[in-house]
Amino acid sequence: MLWRQQVQIRRIENQRLLSQAQWVARGALDWTRLILRSEGDTSAGITYLGGLWGVPIAKTRLSDFLGQIGEVRAEQGQATYLSGSIEDAQAKFNLRNLVSSPAPGVMQINTEQIGAYQRLLVSLGVNSQLAKNTAVQMRASLAQSATRFQTVTSITGSSAAPITAGGGATSGSFTDKPGIEDGDDNAAVAPLQMTSVDSLLDIPGYTPEMIARLRPFVTVLPTVSAVNMNTASAEVIAAIVPGMNLSSAQAFVARRQTVFFHNVSDVQLALRGAGVQSVAIDSTEMDVNTNYFLIHGRVQHERAEVDRTTLVYRDGLTHTTRIVRVQDQL
């Protein structure tokens, strides 16, 4: 009886510690959102790797933070540690871009974005034929999504136009049925909406090893988004810029380390300097600012640990941030 009582007490203590750790993680997230908001107000619509948001926080005792702001109860954070970083989600290729909405109520596969994704898969040593299957799966998973026609609000106050199906985009050429009949809203089986790179495992042909290879370069955001040319990797830049090889993209990234881009005109000049002579910049595909950020945080509170990744949207019009989704690592 005493042993059972001791186990029960220990269980209650663990629940209390975990709850406290979660509240600390919530406070750290609010503090991080404040950094994103303040930097968004002062950066004139430019997001680059040298910003304050890009500085990671090493493992630090919570009492050190509280002591800096003059908190009288700072000693209560002696057994709590914080660490984390902010990642630019728009530095990666957004799989949501594979499906565009050229007109209200229309979901259309974007062949230009499929070509870009194919180039990315080839550079990473993955079967490029998976690009088409991914686009079909994305369109099918968006069939019942309430936000499938939502657009990103730009800092100028206007909504960014959805990525149009440039030139050859069509829905008639892609009639594969990954679990549902095309255009059948009452199908018996429908794929779940893709919310992360792990959702690619639902598509035949992808393996966990491929997912691990793609994770640093691919993401899934709620809306179509432009790639931030100030933060994107050479692999992603080579994929989205037609006619650009990986070595040219690496030279482009190396030149970017000395000075960041203030506008898309700077990007165009830098691309020409990297050997891409004829390039037309589409603001819906390339930009120098970011709306979506991934916040990685870890809290250790005595025996409890919370390892959390949060997708945050920064609205340039309202000067606010919104939590899109939260994922705890087990």
Phi, psi and chi 1 to 4 in degrees:
 res  aa     phi    psi   chi1   chi2   chi3   chi4
   1 MET       -  -43.1 -177.0  179.7   64.4      -
   2 LEU   -65.3  -37.7  -68.4  175.5      -      -
   3 TRP   -63.9  -43.8  177.2   79.8      -      -
   4 ARG   -64.0  -38.4  -69.8 -179.2  177.4  178.1
   5 GLN   -65.9  -39.4 -174.3  177.5   18.2      -
   6 GLN   -64.9  -40.7 -176.5  179.3    5.0      -
   7 VAL   -62.7  -41.1  170.1      -      -      -
   8 GLN   -64.9  -40.5 -175.6   65.4   18.8      -
   9 ILE   -63.9  -42.8  -68.1  174.2      -      -
  10 ARG   -62.4  -39.0 -172.6   75.2  166.2 -176.3
  11 ARG   -65.4  -41.4 -176.5  179.1  -57.7  163.3
  12 ILE   -65.6  -39.1  -66.2  173.9      -      -
  13 GLU   -62.5  -42.4  -71.3  178.4  -11.2      -
  14 ASN   -62.7  -40.3  -69.5  -21.8      -      -
  15 GLN   -64.7  -39.1  -68.3  175.0   -9.6      -
  16 ARG   -65.5  -44.8  173.3  179.8   58.8   82.5
  17 LEU   -63.6  -40.5  -67.6  174.1      -      -
  18 LEU   -65.4  -40.1 -179.7   59.1      -      -
  19 SER   -63.6  -41.4  178.4      -      -      -
  20 GLN   -64.7  -40.4  -68.7  173.4  -19.4      -
  21 ALA   -64.1  -38.0      -      -      -      -
  22 GLN   -66.1  -37.1  -70.4  173.4  -18.7      -
  23 TRP   -68.6  -36.3  -84.3  103.0      -      -
  24 VAL   -64.7  -41.5  172.8      -      -      -
  25 ALA   -63.0  -36.8      -      -      -      -
  26 ARG   -66.1  -41.8 -178.8  174.1  178.8  177.0
  27 GLY   -64.2  -40.3      -      -      -      -
  28 ALA   -64.5  -36.5      -      -      -      -
  29 LEU   -65.3  -42.4  175.8   60.5      -      -
  30 ASP   -61.5  -39.4  -70.4  -19.6      -      -
  31 TRP   -65.2  -39.7  173.8   64.8      -      -
  32 THR   -67.0  -40.0  -53.2      -      -      -
  33 ARG   -63.5  -33.8  -67.9  170.4   61.7 -170.5
  34 LEU   -63.7  -39.2  176.9   61.7      -      -
  35 ILE   -62.6  -44.4  -66.8  176.6      -      -
  36 LEU   -64.3  -40.0  -69.4  177.0      -      -
  37 ARG   -66.5  -46.4  -73.9 -161.6  -57.0  -89.9
  38 SER   -65.8  -38.7   60.4      -      -      -
  39 GLU   -71.5  -34.0 -172.0  163.3   46.7      -
  40 GLY   -63.9  -31.3      -      -      -      -
  41 ASP   -76.2  -23.2  -66.5  -21.5      -      -
  42 THR  -110.2   -6.5   58.0      -      -      -
  43 SER   -93.9    1.0   61.6      -      -      -
  44 ALA    56.9   39.7      -      -      -      -
  45 GLY    74.0   28.9      -      -      -      -
  46 ILE  -127.0  129.5  -56.3  171.4      -      -
  47 THR  -119.7  120.4  -57.1      -      -      -
  48 TYR  -138.4  165.1   61.7  101.4      -      -
  49 LEU   -66.8  -20.8  -67.3  174.6      -      -
  50 GLY   -84.6    3.9      -      -      -      -
  51 GLY   -73.2  166.6      -      -      -      -
  52 LEU   -61.6  -32.6 -179.8   61.6      -      -
  53 TRP   -62.9  -25.2   66.0  -89.0      -      -
  54 GLY   -84.3    1.4      -      -      -      -
  55 VAL   -88.5  114.1 -179.9      -      -      -
  56 PRO   -73.0  158.7   27.8  -33.6      -      -
  57 ILE  -106.7  117.2  -62.3  177.2      -      -
  58 ALA   -72.1  168.8      -      -      -      -
  59 LYS   -58.9  114.9 -174.0  176.1  179.6 -179.6
  60 THR  -133.1  141.9  -53.0      -      -      -
  61 ARG   -70.6  136.5 -171.3  177.4  -78.3  107.7
  62 LEU   -59.9  -34.5  177.5   60.7      -      -
  63 SER   -62.1  -27.6   58.6      -      -      -
  64 ASP   -66.9  -40.0  -65.1  -18.4      -      -
  65 PHE   -65.6  -46.3  -74.8  102.1      -      -
  66 LEU   -65.7  -34.9  -61.9  178.4      -      -
  67 GLY   -66.6  -33.0      -      -      -      -
  68 GLN   -67.9  -27.5  -68.9  178.1   -0.1      -
  69 ILE   -98.7    7.7   61.9  175.7      -      -
  70 GLY    78.0   24.0      -      -      -      -
  71 GLU   -71.1  126.7  174.2   59.7   49.8      -
  72 VAL   -70.9  -20.9  -64.8      -      -      -
  73 ARG  -101.4   30.1  -66.1  167.3  -64.3 -180.0
  74 ALA   -60.9  -30.3      -      -      -      -
  75 GLU   -65.8  -16.0   69.0  -81.4   -2.7      -
  76 GLN   -71.8  -13.1  -64.8 -178.3    7.1      -
  77 GLY   -99.0   20.0      -      -      -      -
  78 GLN   -65.2  -31.9  -70.1  -73.0  -21.2      -
  79 ALA  -101.0   15.8      -      -      -      -
  80 THR  -121.0  132.3  -54.3      -      -      -
  81 TYR  -124.8  143.5  -65.6   86.1      -      -
  82 LEU  -121.0  146.2  -60.2  174.8      -      -
  83 SER  -157.0  156.7   60.7      -      -      -
  84 GLY   169.3 -179.5      -      -      -      -
  85 SER  -159.7  163.6   61.2      -      -      -
  86 ILE  -115.6  133.3  -56.7  176.5      -      -
  87 GLU  -118.2  136.3  179.7 -176.5    5.7      -
  88 ASP   -76.4  109.4 -175.0   -8.6      -      -
  89 ALA   -69.6  -23.8      -      -      -      -
  90 GLN   -89.0    9.8  -71.1 -179.3 -136.1      -
  91 ALA   -83.4   -5.8      -      -      -      -
  92 LYS  -110.2  167.9  -57.7  179.5 -179.8 -178.8
  93 PHE   -78.9  123.6 -177.9   85.5      -      -
  94 ASN   -89.7  114.5 -178.5   12.2      -      -
  95 LEU   -64.7  -20.5  -65.5  177.7      -      -
  96 ARG   -63.5  -23.3  175.8   62.8  179.8   83.2
  97 ASN   -68.5  -14.0  -68.4   -4.9      -      -
  98 LEU   -67.0  -17.7  -64.3  174.4      -      -
  99 VAL  -122.4  126.0  179.5      -      -      -
 100 SER  -115.2  167.7   59.8      -      -      -
 101 SER  -128.9   81.3  179.1      -      -      -
 102 PRO   -67.9  -18.2   25.2  -33.3      -      -
 103 ALA  -146.9  153.8      -      -      -      -
 104 PRO   -56.0  129.8  -24.4   33.8      -      -
 105 GLY    82.6    7.0      -      -      -      -
 106 VAL  -115.8  127.5  177.0      -      -      -
 107 MET  -114.0  116.1  -62.1  -60.5  -63.0      -
 108 GLN  -129.7  138.9 -157.9  170.3   68.2      -
 109 ILE   -73.0  135.4  -74.0  178.5      -      -
 110 ASN   -98.9  107.9 -167.8  -39.4      -      -
 111 THR   -69.9  -29.6   54.2      -      -      -
 112 GLU   -65.4  -42.2  -72.1 -173.7   -7.5      -
 113 GLN   -70.4  -31.7  -68.5  -64.1  -47.0      -
 114 ILE   -62.5  -42.5  -71.3  179.3      -      -
 115 GLY   -61.0  -40.4      -      -      -      -
 116 ALA   -64.5  -42.1      -      -      -      -
 117 TYR   -66.9  -35.4 -172.6   41.8      -      -
 118 GLN   -62.4  -43.3  -75.4  177.2  -26.6      -
 119 ARG   -63.0  -36.8  -68.3 -170.5  -70.1  -89.6
 120 LEU   -66.4  -42.3  180.0   59.5      -      -
 121 LEU   -63.5  -40.9  -67.7  178.2      -      -
 122 VAL   -63.0  -42.9  170.0      -      -      -
 123 SER   -65.9  -24.8   66.7      -      -      -
 124 LEU   -97.1    3.1  -62.5  176.6      -      -
 125 GLY    75.3   30.9      -      -      -      -
 126 VAL  -113.2  148.4 -179.5      -      -      -
 127 ASN   -56.5  118.3 -176.7    8.3      -      -
 128 SER   -70.3  -17.9   62.2      -      -      -
 129 GLN   -67.3  -15.1  -62.3  -60.0  -40.2      -
 130 LEU   -72.5  -15.0  -67.8  172.6      -      -
 131 ALA   -62.9  -45.4      -      -      -      -
 132 LYS   -65.0  -44.7  173.2 -172.2  170.1 -177.3
 133 ASN   -62.0  -35.6  -62.6  -21.8      -      -
 134 THR   -66.1  -41.9  -55.1      -      -      -
 135 ALA   -63.8  -41.7      -      -      -      -
 136 VAL   -64.7  -42.1  174.9      -      -      -
 137 GLN   -64.9  -40.0  179.3   83.0   -5.5      -
 138 MET   -62.2  -45.7  174.9   62.9   73.2      -
 139 ARG   -63.0  -41.6 -175.2 -178.1   62.5  178.5
 140 ALA   -66.1  -37.3      -      -      -      -
 141 SER   -72.5  -20.6   69.9      -      -      -
 142 LEU   -87.6   -2.4  -69.8  170.6      -      -
 143 ALA   -58.1  -38.4      -      -      -      -
 144 GLN  -107.3   13.6  -55.1  -60.9  -31.3      -
 145 SER   -79.1  134.5  171.3      -      -      -
 146 ALA   -75.2  -16.6      -      -      -      -
 147 THR  -111.7   19.6   61.1      -      -      -
 148 ARG   -67.2  -21.9   60.1 -171.8 -179.7  -84.3
 149 PHE  -106.3    9.7  -58.0  122.1      -      -
 150 GLN   -73.5  144.7 -174.1  175.7  -10.2      -
 151 THR  -120.2  166.1   56.9      -      -      -
 152 VAL   -88.0  136.9  176.1      -      -      -
 153 THR   -85.8  126.7  -57.1      -      -      -
 154 SER   -85.0  167.3   67.4      -      -      -
 155 ILE   -72.3  -12.8   60.6  171.9      -      -
 156 THR   -84.0   -6.3   58.2      -      -      -
 157 GLY    99.1   -4.7      -      -      -      -
 158 SER  -105.7  155.8   59.6      -      -      -
 159 SER   -82.7  131.9  -65.1      -      -      -
 160 ALA   -66.4  134.5      -      -      -      -
 161 ALA   -66.8  144.6      -      -      -      -
 162 PRO   -61.9  152.8  -19.2   30.7      -      -
 163 ILE   -65.9  119.6  -65.4 -179.9      -      -
 164 THR   -83.9  160.0   56.9      -      -      -
 165 ALA   -82.8   87.8      -      -      -      -
 166 GLY   -66.4  109.8      -      -      -      -
 167 GLY    78.8  -63.8      -      -      -      -
 168 GLY  -118.3   11.4      -      -      -      -
 169 ALA   -69.2  137.6      -      -      -      -
 170 THR  -155.8  153.3  174.4      -      -      -
 171 SER  -100.1  -12.4   59.2      -      -      -
 172 GLY   -75.1  -27.0      -      -      -      -
 173 SER   -79.9  -15.8  -59.0      -      -      -
 174 PHE  -113.1   92.6  -61.6   93.0      -      -
 175 THR  -117.3   17.9   55.5      -      -      -
 176 ASP   -62.5  156.4  -60.3   83.1      -      -
 177 LYS  -126.7   85.4  -58.5  168.4 -176.3  177.3
 178 PRO   -79.5   64.3   31.6  -33.5      -      -
 179 GLY   107.3  -20.6      -      -      -      -
 180 ILE  -140.1  155.9   68.2  171.4      -      -
 181 GLU   -72.9  135.3  -62.0  -75.3  -18.3      -
 182 ASP   -61.9  126.7  -76.4   -2.6      -      -
 183 GLY    80.9    2.3      -      -      -      -
 184 ASP  -100.7  102.2 -176.9    5.3      -      -
 185 ASP   -76.1  -13.6  -66.5  -23.8      -      -
 186 ASN  -107.8   23.2  -62.1  -44.0      -      -
 187 ALA   -62.9  149.2      -      -      -      -
 188 ALA   -69.2  -33.0      -      -      -      -
 189 VAL  -123.8  126.7  179.4      -      -      -
 190 ALA  -133.1  139.2      -      -      -      -
 191 PRO   -70.4  150.0   26.2  -33.5      -      -
 192 LEU   -70.2  152.3  -65.1  174.6      -      -
 193 GLN   -65.9  135.6 -176.9  174.2   -6.9      -
 194 MET   -74.1  123.2  -63.1  178.2   65.2      -
 195 THR  -122.4   -9.9   57.6      -      -      -
 196 SER  -156.0  171.4   67.6      -      -      -
 197 VAL   -63.8  -28.8 -178.8      -      -      -
 198 ASP   -62.7  -21.4  -66.5  -35.5      -      -
 199 SER   -65.2  -17.3  -59.6      -      -      -
 200 LEU   -65.0  -19.9  -67.7  174.9      -      -
 201 LEU   -66.9  -16.5  -69.6  173.8      -      -
 202 ASP   -75.9  -11.1  -63.4  -26.5      -      -
 203 ILE   -98.6  125.1  -55.9  174.2      -      -
 204 PRO   -57.7  133.1  -23.8   33.8      -      -
 205 GLY   114.1  -26.6      -      -      -      -
 206 TYR   -84.1  143.5  -78.3   99.8      -      -
 207 THR  -124.1  161.2   63.6      -      -      -
 208 PRO   -56.9  -33.6  -27.0   34.9      -      -
 209 GLU   -65.9  -39.5  -68.2   75.6   18.5      -
 210 MET   -64.8  -40.6  -68.6 -179.7 -177.6      -
 211 ILE   -62.1  -42.2  -58.3  -58.8      -      -
 212 ALA   -64.0  -33.6      -      -      -      -
 213 ARG   -73.4  -33.5 -155.4  175.2  -51.1  162.9
 214 LEU   -83.5  -24.6  -70.8  171.1      -      -
 215 ARG   -54.5  -39.8 -163.3  179.4  -59.1  -82.0
 216 PRO   -70.5  -12.1  -18.3   32.2      -      -
 217 PHE  -121.6   -6.7  -50.8  101.4      -      -
 218 VAL  -130.3  143.8  173.9      -      -      -
 219 THR  -144.5  171.1 -172.5      -      -      -
 220 VAL  -130.0  112.8 -179.9      -      -      -
 221 LEU  -108.5  160.0  -59.8  177.4      -      -
 222 PRO   -65.3  -27.0  -19.9   32.0      -      -
 223 THR  -130.3  166.0   62.5      -      -      -
 224 VAL   -63.5  148.9  -65.4      -      -      -
 225 SER  -151.6  154.9   62.2      -      -      -
 226 ALA   -87.3  152.0      -      -      -      -
 227 VAL   -81.5  130.9  172.5      -      -      -
 228 ASN   -79.4  112.0 -171.8  -20.7      -      -
 229 MET   -73.4  -10.2  -58.9  -62.6  -77.6      -
 230 ASN   -80.8  -19.7  -85.6  -38.2      -      -
 231 THR  -126.6  -12.7   58.0      -      -      -
 232 ALA   -68.2  151.9      -      -      -      -
 233 SER   -80.1  167.3   62.8      -      -      -
 234 ALA   -63.6  -35.8      -      -      -      -
 235 GLU   -64.0  -42.3  -70.8   79.9    1.0      -
 236 VAL   -69.8  -41.1  174.4      -      -      -
 237 ILE   -64.0  -42.6  -67.2  174.6      -      -
 238 ALA   -63.3  -28.6      -      -      -      -
 239 ALA   -76.8  -40.0      -      -      -      -
 240 ILE   -88.4  -14.1   66.5  172.4      -      -
 241 VAL  -101.9  107.9  178.6      -      -      -
 242 PRO   -60.4  137.2  -21.9   33.3      -      -
 243 GLY    82.9    4.1      -      -      -      -
 244 MET  -104.2  128.4 -167.5  175.7 -160.4      -
 245 ASN   -93.2  173.8   53.9   40.3      -      -
 246 LEU   -67.0  -37.4 -175.7   57.1      -      -
 247 SER   -65.8  -38.9   60.1      -      -      -
 248 SER   -65.9  -38.0  -61.7      -      -      -
 249 ALA   -66.3  -36.7      -      -      -      -
 250 GLN   -66.1  -37.9  -69.9  171.6  -17.8      -
 251 ALA   -66.1  -36.7      -      -      -      -
 252 PHE   -62.4  -44.4  174.4   87.0      -      -
 253 VAL   -67.4  -39.0  171.3      -      -      -
 254 ALA   -64.1  -38.6      -      -      -      -
 255 ARG   -68.8  -30.7 -170.9  176.3  -64.0  108.4
 256 ARG   -69.5  -20.8 -173.0 -173.1   64.8 -170.0
 257 GLN   -69.2  -21.9  -66.9  177.4   -7.0      -
 258 THR   -85.6  -32.2   58.2      -      -      -
 259 VAL  -153.3  136.1   58.7      -      -      -
 260 PHE   -87.5  165.3   60.0   87.5      -      -
 261 PHE   -89.1  134.1  -54.7  123.0      -      -
 262 HIS   -91.4  -22.7  -67.2   80.7      -      -
 263 ASN  -159.0  176.1   48.7   54.4      -      -
 264 VAL   -70.7  -21.6  -68.0      -      -      -
 265 SER   -66.0  -39.1  -62.5      -      -      -
 266 ASP   -62.3  -38.4  -68.5  -14.1      -      -
 267 VAL   -63.0  -44.3  174.6      -      -      -
 268 GLN   -62.0  -42.3 -167.8  167.1   22.0      -
 269 LEU   -64.3  -39.9  -69.4  175.7      -      -
 270 ALA   -67.9  -36.2      -      -      -      -
 271 LEU   -65.7  -39.6  -71.3  174.8      -      -
 272 ARG   -65.1  -37.9  -70.7  176.4  179.9  173.6
 273 GLY   -65.8  -24.6      -      -      -      -
 274 ALA   -87.6    2.2      -      -      -      -
 275 GLY   107.4   -0.6      -      -      -      -
 276 VAL   -94.5  101.3 -177.4      -      -      -
 277 GLN   -77.0  -48.9  -61.6  -57.7  -35.4      -
 278 SER  -108.5  102.8   58.0      -      -      -
 279 VAL  -139.6  129.7   55.2      -      -      -
 280 ALA  -106.6  119.2      -      -      -      -
 281 ILE   -82.3  122.4  -60.5  -68.9      -      -
 282 ASP  -103.1  119.8 -172.7  -14.2      -      -
 283 SER   -63.5  -18.2   60.1      -      -      -
 284 THR   -83.6   -9.4   62.3      -      -      -
 285 GLU  -113.7  -30.8  -62.4  178.4    1.8      -
 286 MET  -132.8  139.5  -54.9  178.3 -162.0      -
 287 ASP  -152.6  177.8 -158.2   -6.0      -      -
 288 VAL  -119.9    8.8  -64.7      -      -      -
 289 ASN  -126.5  163.8 -167.6   31.2      -      -
 290 THR  -133.4  139.0  -67.4      -      -      -
 291 ASN  -105.5  -32.4  -65.1  104.2      -      -
 292 TYR  -105.1  132.1  -69.9  100.8      -      -
 293 PHE  -131.3  145.2  -65.2   87.5      -      -
 294 LEU  -104.3  122.2  -75.4  168.8      -      -
 295 ILE  -104.8  115.4  -59.7  176.2      -      -
 296 HIS  -100.9  121.0  -54.1  -77.0      -      -
 297 GLY  -134.8  147.3      -      -      -      -
 298 ARG  -136.3  129.6 -177.7  179.1 -179.5   84.7
 299 VAL  -123.3  127.6  175.6      -      -      -
 300 GLN  -116.8  112.8  -66.8  177.6  -95.7      -
 301 HIS  -122.0   98.0  178.5   58.4      -      -
 302 GLU    53.1 -114.9  -62.5 -175.6   17.6      -
 303 ARG   -85.5  -14.6  -63.0 -169.9  -57.4  -89.2
 304 ALA   -90.4  143.2      -      -      -      -
 305 GLU  -133.4  136.3  -66.2 -175.8    2.5      -
 306 VAL  -126.6  116.6  173.9      -      -      -
 307 ASP  -114.3  107.1 -164.6   -5.8      -      -
 308 ARG  -129.2  139.5  177.2  170.0  -65.6  175.1
 309 THR  -119.8  127.1  -61.5      -      -      -
 310 THR  -125.2  129.7  -53.4      -      -      -
 311 LEU   -91.9  121.9  177.4   62.4      -      -
 312 VAL  -119.1  137.4  171.6      -      -      -
 313 TYR  -106.1  127.0  174.3   77.4      -      -
 314 ARG  -104.1  117.5 -177.1  175.1   66.2 -175.2
 315 ASP   -91.6  114.7 -165.6  -36.1      -      -
 316 GLY   -73.2  -18.4      -      -      -      -
 317 LEU   -82.7  -47.4  175.3   60.7      -      -
 318 THR   -93.5   -4.9   61.6      -      -      -
 319 HIS    57.8   43.6  -56.8  -81.7      -      -
 320 THR  -130.2  168.0   58.8      -      -      -
 321 THR  -125.1  147.4   58.0      -      -      -
 322 ARG  -131.5  140.7  -63.3 -166.5  -65.2  -89.8
 323 ILE   -81.9  123.1  -63.3  175.4      -      -
 324 VAL   -89.4  -50.6  179.1      -      -      -
 325 ARG  -158.0  155.4   56.5  174.5  173.5 -101.7
 326 VAL  -126.8  134.4  178.8      -      -      -
 327 GLN  -131.6  122.7 -179.7 -180.0    7.6      -
 328 ASP   -94.5  134.0  -72.8  -19.7      -      -
 329 GLN   -85.5  127.7  -52.7  -64.0  -34.3      -
 330 LEU   -89.8      -  -59.4  178.0      -      -
